[in-house]
Amino acid sequence: MNVIKTINLPQKVLNDFFNTHWGSPQMVISSGVYNCSELDGFAIMNTKDQVIGLITYVFRNNECEIISLDSLEEGNGIGTILVQEVERAARHHQCGRVTLVTTNDNLLALKFYQKRGFKLVKIHRNAVARAREIKPEIPLIGIAGIPLMDEIELEKRLEG
């Protein structure tokens, strides 16, 4: 049975996770530069106490922004559970919306978030080129050979 919990994992576990799945804990997006291993979030652990899902987020004013989301077992509801936990936390903090950005090549993320009520609200043209100035290891070519150039911002308005 999988267990969801607030991130309170050892720093080394988080750093290793982000190094493996993102190249480093540093996330450079149009809203800022973040060390994902230091952010609030939720993790889902398997029966061997290994991370199989992880989401991080930040609160700003009356908004919540998802910074990273990883599900190591796609199609099992892990990502959905993690997004729902963030939405619950955002409501608790009286946030009016949850936002996130993904890159133009991440078609699976665009499908995933839209199916969960997120709407496309803005394109940050050439945002990835600006991010490469800070994090040069960001590749030029993304998923399925699509040139990695823009960020797409999505939002979900929260009720109640």
C-alpha positions in Angstrom: 0.0 0.0 0.0 1.3 3.4 -1.0 1.5 6.2 1.7 1.2 9.9 1.1 3.0 12.3 3.4 4.2 15.8 3.7 7.8 16.1 2.6 10.0 15.5 5.5 12.5 13.3 3.8 16.3 13.6 4.5 18.0 16.3 2.3 20.2 13.7 0.7 17.1 11.7 -0.5 15.5 14.8 -2.0 18.7 15.9 -3.6 19.3 12.5 -5.1 15.7 12.4 -6.4 15.9 15.7 -8.1 19.4 15.0 -9.5 18.1 11.8 -11.0 14.9 13.2 -12.4 15.7 16.8 -13.2 19.5 17.0 -13.4 19.6 19.0 -10.2 17.3 20.3 -7.5 17.4 23.8 -9.2 14.3 24.7 -11.1 14.5 27.7 -13.3 11.1 28.9 -14.6 9.6 32.3 -15.5 8.3 32.9 -12.0 11.8 32.4 -10.4 14.6 30.1 -9.5 13.8 27.5 -6.9 15.7 24.8 -5.0 13.1 22.0 -5.1 14.6 20.1 -2.3 13.8 23.0 0.0 10.2 23.6 -1.0 7.0 22.5 0.6 5.4 19.4 -0.9 4.0 16.0 -0.7 5.5 12.6 -1.5 4.0 9.2 -2.1 6.1 6.3 -0.8 5.9 2.7 -1.8 5.9 -0.2 0.6 9.8 -0.2 0.5 9.7 3.5 1.7 10.9 4.7 -1.7 9.6 7.9 -3.3 7.3 7.0 -6.3 5.6 10.4 -6.5 6.7 13.9 -5.5 5.2 17.4 -5.9 6.6 20.7 -4.7 4.9 24.1 -4.5 5.1 27.7 -3.2 2.6 30.1 -1.9 2.6 33.8 -3.0 -0.1 36.2 -1.9 -3.4 34.3 -2.6 -1.9 31.9 -5.1 -0.2 28.6 -5.0 2.3 27.6 -7.7 3.2 24.0 -8.4 6.9 23.9 -9.1 7.6 20.2 -9.8 5.6 17.0 -10.2 7.0 13.6 -10.7 5.2 10.3 -10.8 7.4 7.3 -11.3 4.4 5.0 -11.9 2.3 6.8 -14.5 -1.3 5.8 -15.0 -1.8 4.7 -11.4 -3.3 8.0 -10.0 -0.2 9.2 -8.2 0.0 12.5 -10.0 -3.7 13.1 -9.5 -3.5 12.4 -5.7 -0.5 14.8 -5.4 -2.2 17.6 -7.3 -5.3 17.1 -5.1 -3.2 17.4 -2.0 -1.7 20.7 -3.2 -5.2 22.0 -4.1 -6.3 21.1 -0.5 -3.3 22.9 1.0 -4.0 25.9 -1.3 -7.7 26.1 -0.1 -6.5 25.9 3.5 -4.2 28.9 2.8 -7.2 30.7 1.2 -5.5 30.7 -2.3 -7.9 31.6 -5.1 -6.0 29.6 -7.7 -3.2 27.1 -8.4 -0.8 27.8 -11.2 2.1 26.1 -12.9 4.2 26.3 -16.0 5.4 23.5 -18.3 7.4 23.6 -21.4 6.0 23.6 -25.0 7.3 20.0 -25.6 5.6 18.5 -22.6 2.4 17.3 -24.3 1.7 14.7 -21.6 1.7 17.3 -18.9 -0.6 19.6 -20.9 -3.0 16.7 -21.3 -2.7 15.7 -17.6 -3.4 19.1 -16.2 -6.2 20.0 -18.6 -8.0 16.8 -17.7 -7.9 17.9 -14.1 -9.5 21.3 -14.6 -6.4 23.5 -15.4 -6.7 26.0 -18.2 -4.0 27.4 -20.5 -3.7 31.1 -19.6 -0.4 32.4 -21.0 2.6 31.5 -23.2 6.0 32.8 -22.0 7.8 33.1 -25.3 11.4 32.1 -25.3 11.3 31.6 -21.5 13.5 28.5 -21.8 16.3 30.4 -23.5 16.3 32.8 -20.6 16.3 29.9 -18.2 19.3 28.4 -20.0 21.3 31.5 -19.1 21.0 30.4 -15.5 20.9 26.6 -16.0 22.8 25.9 -19.2 22.3 22.1 -19.0 18.6 22.6 -20.1 18.6 20.9 -23.5 17.8 22.5 -26.8 15.6 19.7 -27.9 12.8 18.3 -25.7 10.4 15.4 -25.6 9.7 13.8 -29.0 12.3 16.0 -30.7 10.3 19.2 -30.2 12.6 22.3 -29.8 12.4 23.4 -26.2 11.6 27.1 -26.3 8.5 28.4 -24.5 6.7 27.9 -21.2 3.0 27.5 -21.0 1.2 28.7 -17.9 -1.8 26.9 -16.6 -4.2 27.8 -13.8 -7.0 26.3 -11.9 -9.4 28.6 -10.1 -10.4 27.2 -6.7 -13.9 27.4 -5.3 -14.6 27.5 -1.6 
